Amino acid sequence: MHELSLAMDLIERAEEIARRENAKRVRQIEVEIGDLSGIDRESFAFVFPEAASNSLLSEALLVIRTSSGREFQFVSMEVDDV
Amino acid sequence: MCRDCGCSTVKHRLLSDFNTSHHHGPSLPTLTLPNNKRRISVEESLFEKNQNLARKNRQWFKSQKLVVFNVMSSPGAGKTTLLCKLLPKLALDHRLAVVVGDQETSIDADRLKTAGVVAFQINTHSACHLDAKRVMDAVGQLGLDQLDWLVIENVGNRVCPAVFDLGENFRIAILSTTEGEEKPLKYPVLFSEADLIIISKSDLLPHLDLNQTTLLANLRKMNPNAPIITCSSKSGEGLEQLADELRYLASGKETPDVSRYANTHT
């Protein structure tokens, strides 16, 4: 169950970028998780809301893009200023 | 390839809607959306945090001329028993130490110490694997300049440890004969990334229905090149061959290509 610690790394990185880009909230976040990444997509989606609580991502929708390789990539995020 | 820095992120160059600021700078490519929203293109590996620390470990180990092995398997495959049998012999001509990870207790480190090996226990508590930071913290207390080899016995788990680079030179995957023929197919990351594969508990073969031909074929499907050694900590079968293989790997005749690790994939 390393999904929680990886989800927390994602939240930390997303908040860092959001603050740097002067965003107030993250509305949607997209990650790519490959079949050989060693990360279970369902587990990741399950722990994400817990990792995101009390952060700029507390209301963010998680979008997981699938691929066949080893990718575990922070693709993009949608932010707003209000 | 990106024309700005040579990175392989093709996507951000092709999306002409994005503004021109480069993604490595303070401002990332951003697309303006309706309702005051913006889409920020990030495109970075989330293994990067562990990977940066693993890279530091690798440089540090190299500066100390230390050869590092990361031993991984399911719980109960016989990692500690094998190391207790194997390492005292290798310790005659190499200064070596073991760092062993478990969720709780120092049972494994105590067993290794009883066998005459320098050992240091890491307790990961809730975590299911060792990561580069935990290894860095532990080896800081070991006095690396006194060592030739460091053996990291990872937490018993076929899944998670395989994903986290620790900065090691060589990955060793152990599969015991009781685990059956299909595990290499079911847990592809561990076996495909290994530099050496050990089939342990060969003394049990007469009591099992294991089809060794199928097992070897499945291992080869996942990993065409790594040496595969069958051994038994109980009977001693294969232990000499295994010791020779470790000496050969550590001699530097095989230069591992660290770019093959899952975590370094970009």
Interface residues (C-beta under 8 A of the other chain):
Chain A: M1 H2 S5 L6 D9 L10 R13 I17 A18 R20 E21 A23 R27 V31 L36 S37 G38 I39 G69 R70 E71 F72 Q73 F74 V75 S76 M77 E78 V79 D80 D81 V82
Chain B: P26 S27 L28 T30 L33 N35 N36 K37 R38 R39 I40 S41 V42 E43 E44 S45 L46 F47 K49 A127 C128 H129 V159 C160 A162 V163 F164 P188 V189 S192 A262 H265
